[in-house]
Amino acid sequence: MKDKLDLRRMTQSVEVARLFYLEDMDQKQIAEKLDMSRPTVSRLLQYAKDNSIVQVNIHNPFGQATVLSEQLSKKYDQYIQVVPDNYDNHKDTLQAVAAYTANYLLDNVKAGMTIGVGWGRTLHAVADQLLLSASRDEYIAPENISTVQLKGSVSLSYSETFAYQIINTFAGVFHTQPEYLPLPTIFDEVSTKVIVESDRHMSRILELGSNADVTVFSVGTVRKKALLFELEYLNDNEKANLRKHAVGDIVSRFIDKDGLVVDPELNERTVGIQLDALKEVEHSILVAAGSNKAKAVHATMKGGYAKQVFIDTLLAQSLLNL
């Protein structure tokens, strides 16, 4: 008799589970269709789960990114956000990381904050995604936001830095006036830089960047085709020395594998926020994608220059392998 009851219950639970999971009927509809009470339907669904008639498998598209985040956070003793490759339905990993960064900014920038922004291809992607997300979500910016360039923005070549597009987009999204730093990124002579920076207007912009509440920056490499190498600031000997001793740059300041400045004299000729000041920023956000940036990101972490790190899975895996 017990076997017949179990067989009957199993048959009913199969039918109830089929209607619930495959036909998308709710418990009330199933109860009416099968002429039974809703509590009975509920018990049969639970019976189906308990007896493996129904097996629920959840595919987490963020699984790999979550694991990598945990592993890297442990390695560097700091939380690192690895962005899923398909975040926000993007097919390009840089765009996915940029979209995550944009959404983070829209969620976390508060009234009265100053946002310091770098330039380059990665920050250009962030700016584009920031505008897209703000437009899509009908974003209302907090009051009294300031946006400022973190480093000199005048280029000596035809290579595109996107410096003005980026700061203008940030300023537009946050409904403020952009604060430009219209100087070369690197001067030929320290003495010239000192004179120019002593100008009242220039010193105000530099101070604003140094005291920013939020900084958004990426890292550069020392490959021959690195953007900073294409801007005609550096001679061949300087490039060769940097390729030998540096692993990349942060806000155009070249660092070694331990995050220390490689060439003090070159660093003195560089215009923008100092690395010591970058360390003190409450929300210093490093954004990067691509395995070629692994050494520079690693050095940035060792130097303690970033408090929030947003990267893609390929770069995350490369960091784990270092």
Disulfide bonds with the S-S distance in Angstrom:
none
